[in-house]
């Protein structure tokens, strides 16, 4: 696997540093044009796996395309590995690899040729190219001389990752790398991303699979309607979920559901089973169980379920939408 090779200026704020980033697209008719990013600011810490989440149309793709040099920002600043994308464009581009969501490469070249050509485009001297190492790293050595068009969808995604690493960038951006792939391939890609990170590559991951972000990412930023609405360590972000769920099995059928002011929600899941959601800042499990027993029910079994990242994501984006 590759390792970071780009020299960095002294004391960079992070692997990526974004300050006041604004992007307004040119108008296509009446009006001012879409404001895709509204003064976004955050840092991607060096050496971690950073999740960038948001609903469709939130501004994630615009931000990634600015990092890739494919979209010009309207204002603000972006540093990649300490290099400003305007003042030091060459080193900024050499410090980042982008794996696009779309599978795009010439189908008539072999995987080895794809990597060799990409190395040449980045000015990597022939004797310094690591095409064979990269093919091994993404488990494609046995497809070295196959036409790229004959590869499966999962193999093509792994080849795109290898292609993004030919110039040994210290930062890798993966845009929806597991979109549309099956569960087993998703697990393989997770392992590959984790391995690259262990070997020193800072990874930025965008995904619609919140389970993926929760499992892989050290820190997560959420963008909605072009604005940053959260940027916290993953555990802290998940901890923002105040609701907890008790799953109860009772000793008899319920003519009516138990009720109590401490219940946020009470749902019947069977003749003798129910789920009670409560705010853990206002009540605790003991109080909820006592309330059920006080209404004449004996509890046969109880399990608890914590809120997860999906609950937080829905809550935060809903709040941002309501405030807009």
Wavefront OBJ file of the C-alpha trace (Angstrom):
o trace
v 0.000 0.000 0.000
v 1.118 3.528 -0.608
v 2.143 5.873 2.155
v 2.056 9.673 2.259
v 4.926 11.169 0.292
v 4.133 14.847 -0.106
v 6.125 17.311 2.011
v 3.866 19.539 4.044
v 4.442 23.138 5.121
v 5.089 23.609 8.803
v 2.187 22.993 11.179
v -0.763 22.586 8.798
v -4.159 23.059 10.476
v -5.184 19.609 9.263
v -5.045 17.326 6.278
v -7.701 19.604 4.767
v -8.555 23.065 6.075
v -11.648 24.876 4.747
v -12.537 28.431 5.735
v -15.615 30.407 4.684
v -16.152 28.339 1.535
v -18.851 29.764 -0.717
v -20.011 28.520 -4.095
v -22.727 30.222 -6.101
v -23.425 28.761 -9.520
v -24.076 31.080 -12.443
v -27.778 31.704 -13.057
v -29.363 29.682 -15.863
v -32.408 31.943 -16.120
v -34.020 34.480 -13.845
v -32.536 34.857 -10.375
v -29.082 34.869 -8.843
v -28.033 31.260 -9.359
v -27.968 28.446 -6.818
v -25.988 29.056 -3.627
v -24.577 25.556 -3.072
v -22.166 26.338 -0.193
v -22.840 29.095 2.335
v -19.586 29.879 4.132
v -18.596 26.365 5.188
v -15.611 26.043 7.547
v -14.038 22.900 9.046
v -10.777 20.937 9.311
v -10.151 17.313 8.435
v -7.671 16.041 11.060
v -4.569 14.291 9.768
v -4.447 10.507 10.017
v -8.119 9.680 10.601
v -11.205 8.643 8.664
v -13.473 11.665 8.318
v -17.127 11.275 7.351
v -18.872 13.925 5.255
v -22.625 13.362 5.354
v -25.695 15.132 4.099
v -28.902 14.543 2.163
v -29.016 14.778 -1.623
v -28.454 18.350 -2.778
v -26.777 19.360 0.494
v -23.540 20.552 -1.178
v -21.263 17.526 -0.631
v -20.548 16.950 -4.326
v -19.826 20.634 -4.881
v -17.335 20.602 -2.014
v -15.588 17.480 -3.308
v -15.422 18.884 -6.831
v -13.774 22.022 -5.445
v -11.180 19.834 -3.694
v -10.623 17.981 -6.971
v -10.127 21.207 -8.911
v -13.174 20.548 -11.094
v -15.316 23.398 -9.711
v -14.102 26.915 -8.987
v -15.110 28.297 -5.594
v -16.772 31.690 -5.347
v -14.926 32.738 -2.182
v -13.224 31.362 0.904
v -10.033 29.316 1.219
v -9.104 25.649 0.969
v -5.766 24.109 1.987
v -4.925 20.498 1.190
v -2.016 19.115 3.230
v -1.095 22.747 3.930
v -1.124 23.843 0.265
v -3.590 26.533 -0.816
v -5.589 25.344 -3.854
v -5.211 28.765 -5.510
v -1.636 29.769 -4.644
v -0.075 26.298 -4.839
v -2.400 24.378 -7.098
v 0.179 21.834 -8.241
v 1.153 20.619 -4.766
v -2.462 20.760 -3.574
v -3.519 18.429 -6.394
v -0.611 16.090 -5.771
v -1.635 15.843 -2.109
v -5.092 14.411 -2.768
v -6.604 11.438 -4.555
v -10.285 11.448 -5.487
v -12.314 8.280 -6.002
v -15.508 9.367 -7.809
v -18.885 7.761 -7.316
v -19.175 7.097 -11.050
v -17.059 4.295 -12.519
v -15.118 6.099 -15.245
v -12.022 4.853 -17.106
v -11.078 3.573 -20.561
v -12.435 0.004 -20.813
v -9.856 -1.039 -23.407
v -6.841 -0.829 -21.098
v -5.828 -3.477 -18.598
v -5.713 -2.589 -14.865
v -1.906 -2.437 -15.044
v -2.035 -0.086 -18.038
v -4.659 2.096 -16.325
v -2.321 2.624 -13.369
v 0.757 3.179 -15.547
v -1.034 5.815 -17.627
v -2.325 7.569 -14.522
v 1.190 7.578 -13.080
v 2.463 9.191 -16.253
v -0.230 11.871 -16.097
v 0.965 12.767 -12.591
v 4.592 12.851 -13.720
v 5.635 9.826 -11.672
v 8.896 8.520 -13.141
v 8.571 5.005 -14.555
v 11.040 3.510 -12.066
v 9.100 5.050 -9.160
v 5.670 3.761 -10.150
v 4.111 1.156 -7.866
v 1.460 -0.299 -10.137
v 2.152 -3.886 -9.115
v 2.060 -2.976 -5.408
v -1.239 -1.149 -5.868
v -2.822 -4.057 -7.711
v -1.807 -6.333 -4.842
v -3.149 -3.868 -2.290
v -6.608 -3.797 -3.906
v -6.541 -7.560 -4.603
v -6.422 -7.290 -8.398
v -3.051 -8.875 -9.171
v -4.761 -11.805 -10.877
v -6.578 -9.338 -13.175
v -3.396 -7.481 -14.108
v -3.728 -8.160 -17.842
v -7.515 -8.434 -18.187
v -9.358 -5.712 -20.063
v -10.870 -3.312 -17.546
v -14.277 -3.688 -19.222
v -14.363 -7.361 -18.163
v -14.036 -6.579 -14.439
v -17.000 -6.860 -12.101
v -18.465 -3.713 -10.562
v -16.628 -4.329 -7.293
v -13.309 -4.879 -9.067
v -13.780 -1.648 -10.991
v -14.354 0.243 -7.739
v -11.157 -1.209 -6.275
v -9.283 -0.243 -9.447
v -10.536 3.337 -9.053
v -9.096 3.389 -5.525
v -5.732 2.147 -6.821
v -5.870 4.758 -9.600
v -6.381 7.536 -7.033
v -3.278 6.341 -5.142
v -0.744 6.200 -8.003
v 0.902 9.490 -6.980
v 0.966 8.459 -3.283
v -1.284 11.245 -1.974
v -1.506 11.607 1.801
v -5.246 12.387 1.518
v -7.834 10.174 -0.178
v -11.451 11.208 -0.815
v -13.958 8.422 -1.411
v -17.278 9.635 -2.817
v -19.977 7.035 -2.087
v -17.576 4.089 -2.615
v -20.144 1.438 -1.691
v -23.178 2.846 -3.516
v -25.067 0.049 -5.216
v -22.786 -2.813 -4.129
v -23.797 -5.931 -2.241
v -23.210 -6.517 1.465
v -20.119 -8.719 1.018
v -18.385 -6.274 -1.329
v -19.238 -3.417 1.024
v -17.490 -5.301 3.825
v -14.408 -5.857 1.612
v -14.250 -2.168 0.746
v -14.561 -1.249 4.432
v -11.581 -3.467 5.191
v -9.591 -1.901 2.351
v -10.333 1.640 3.548
v -9.370 0.736 7.119
v -6.123 -0.842 5.916
v -5.167 2.262 3.922
v -5.868 4.424 6.932
v -3.720 2.228 9.210
v -0.861 2.723 6.751
v -1.027 6.492 7.073
v -3.531 7.753 4.507
v -6.068 10.321 5.738
v -9.464 9.293 4.369
v -12.503 11.470 3.686
v -15.616 9.373 3.147
v -19.003 10.452 1.854
v -21.752 7.888 2.181
v -25.507 7.481 2.460
v -25.007 4.378 4.602
v -25.039 5.775 8.123
v -24.038 2.410 9.565
v -20.912 2.658 7.401
v -20.041 6.104 8.723
v -20.683 5.083 12.319
v -18.447 2.020 12.021
v -15.557 3.559 10.064
v -15.291 7.257 10.866
v -13.446 8.897 13.759
v -15.185 12.203 13.134
v -18.237 13.246 11.128
v -19.375 16.529 9.593
v -22.940 16.967 8.360
v -23.848 19.457 5.630
v -27.426 20.474 4.896
v -28.613 23.120 2.436
v -25.022 24.263 1.933
v -24.354 24.829 5.638
v -22.340 22.884 8.202
v -24.791 21.755 10.893
v -22.529 19.382 12.856
v -18.837 18.501 13.143
v -18.006 16.222 16.049
v -16.223 12.984 16.956
v -18.489 10.102 15.959
v -19.080 8.886 19.536
v -20.002 12.397 20.652
v -22.353 12.851 17.719
v -24.130 9.580 18.450
v -24.298 10.639 22.090
v -26.416 13.622 21.033
v -29.348 11.263 20.642
v -31.391 11.800 23.789
v -33.968 9.123 23.156
v -33.693 5.547 24.393
v -36.030 2.625 23.706
v -37.224 -0.088 26.082
v -38.555 -3.258 24.446
v -40.897 -5.017 26.882
v -42.659 -8.382 26.983
v -45.580 -8.413 29.426
v -47.354 -11.218 31.288
v -50.726 -10.771 29.567
v -52.482 -9.291 26.566
v -53.002 -5.551 26.626
v -56.523 -4.191 26.384
v -54.937 -0.760 26.158
v -51.395 0.526 26.128
v -49.834 1.830 29.337
v -49.310 5.585 29.416
v -47.174 7.996 31.414
v -45.918 11.604 31.005
v -42.360 10.233 30.776
v -43.151 8.293 27.586
v -42.141 10.027 24.359
v -43.835 7.222 22.428
v -45.419 3.841 23.198
v -45.971 1.360 20.349
v -47.598 -2.082 20.425
v -45.361 -4.648 18.661
v -47.430 -7.730 19.594
v -50.296 -8.879 21.835
v -47.946 -8.839 24.833
v -45.025 -6.764 23.609
v -44.386 -3.065 23.191
v -41.663 -0.484 22.670
v -41.470 2.585 24.888
v -39.336 5.519 23.795
v -38.243 7.983 26.467
v -35.961 10.992 26.806
v -32.998 9.847 28.880
v -32.370 13.435 30.000
v -35.793 13.501 31.684
v -36.395 9.895 32.762
v -34.522 6.671 33.381
v -35.289 3.023 32.700
v -36.271 2.344 36.312
v -38.944 5.056 36.273
v -40.373 3.784 32.975
v -40.541 0.183 34.218
v -42.161 1.284 37.492
v -44.810 3.212 35.542
v -45.700 0.105 33.517
v -45.875 -2.092 36.622
v -48.010 0.498 38.449
v -50.662 0.016 35.751
v -51.005 -3.664 36.608
v -48.559 -5.298 34.217
v -45.815 -7.749 35.170
v -42.717 -7.549 32.994
v -41.524 -10.906 31.643
v -38.590 -9.620 29.586
v -36.903 -6.302 28.877
v -34.176 -5.141 26.479
v -32.900 -1.674 25.669
v -31.928 -0.065 22.405
v -29.817 3.080 22.078
v -30.383 5.663 19.378
v -27.799 5.499 16.593
v -26.250 7.878 14.056
v -29.296 7.614 11.816
v -31.503 8.996 14.586
v -29.121 11.929 15.094
v -28.833 12.573 11.354
v -32.602 12.688 10.898
v -33.013 14.920 13.937
v -30.323 17.426 12.900
v -31.370 17.682 9.259
v -35.038 18.006 10.264
v -34.162 20.851 12.652
v -32.096 22.589 9.960
v -34.927 22.228 7.439
v -37.456 23.657 9.905
v -35.186 26.641 10.625
v -34.553 27.356 6.930
l 1 2 3 4 5 6 7 8 9 10 11 12 13 14 15 16 17 18 19 20 21 22 23 24 25 26 27 28 29 30 31 32 33 34 35 36 37 38 39 40 41 42 43 44 45 46 47 48 49 50 51 52 53 54 55 56 57 58 59 60 61 62 63 64 65 66 67 68 69 70 71 72 73 74 75 76 77 78 79 80 81 82 83 84 85 86 87 88 89 90 91 92 93 94 95 96 97 98 99 100 101 102 103 104 105 106 107 108 109 110 111 112 113 114 115 116 117 118 119 120 121 122 123 124 125 126 127 128 129 130 131 132 133 134 135 136 137 138 139 140 141 142 143 144 145 146 147 148 149 150 151 152 153 154 155 156 157 158 159 160 161 162 163 164 165 166 167 168 169 170 171 172 173 174 175 176 177 178 179 180 181 182 183 184 185 186 187 188 189 190 191 192 193 194 195 196 197 198 199 200 201 202 203 204 205 206 207 208 209 210 211 212 213 214 215 216 217 218 219 220 221 222 223 224 225 226 227 228 229 230 231 232 233 234 235 236 237 238 239 240 241 242 243 244 245 246 247 248 249 250 251 252 253 254 255 256 257 258 259 260 261 262 263 264 265 266 267 268 269 270 271 272 273 274 275 276 277 278 279 280 281 282 283 284 285 286 287 288 289 290 291 292 293 294 295 296 297 298 299 300 301 302 303 304 305 306 307 308 309 310 311 312 313 314 315 316 317 318 319 320 321 322 323 324
